[in-house]
């Protein structure tokens, strides 16, 4: 009986560790992407729904006049890799919006500039977000074929560094199993002593 209980407890620990180890933010989700210029209300490019997964989701990111970059979305990052020399035109807004089309992505809790970003002048001031939308306005900034903009995204269901590691949960489970086994052995030893003394 104890062996079966120990096995079930270990199995439950492993199963909970597996389910907690990957709480997706964008991976496998359907997002919307719009390029907006000269204001937030003016959509000049809409590629349709994008399913986030392996590979580059937008191999030819359209801006105001031409293709300028690739856009790769991963679970907790958006990466723009530029392949042309140009300056973003000025306007009240010259950038993009990414949003949760189906209302199922965990609420965005932060969008930060990854240290890999090397676009001169680009900073957190160029980013705004709420629970369901991310806006990036890079009006007036310049790019060249080595420019990268990398954004780290955190959400309510998962984020960089907020998901417990499977090993931590496994250690906690093993500690619980150890306590159960120690108590069982103590009870068995006490029962044997009582049986011998009677």
PEPE-V620906 format. One record per helix or strand. SS is the DSSP state (@ for helix, = for strand). FROM is the first residue (numbers start at 1). TO is the last residue. If there is no record, write none. Layout:
BEGIN
ss=[SS & SS]
from=[FROM & FROM]
to=[TO & TO]
END
This chain:
BEGIN
ss=[@ & = & = & = & = & = & = & = & = & = & @ & = & = & = & = & = & @]
from=[2 & 30 & 43 & 50 & 58 & 67 & 77 & 86 & 93 & 108 & 124 & 127 & 133 & 142 & 148 & 158 & 166]
to=[20 & 38 & 45 & 51 & 62 & 74 & 82 & 87 & 100 & 113 & 126 & 129 & 137 & 143 & 155 & 158 & 197]
END
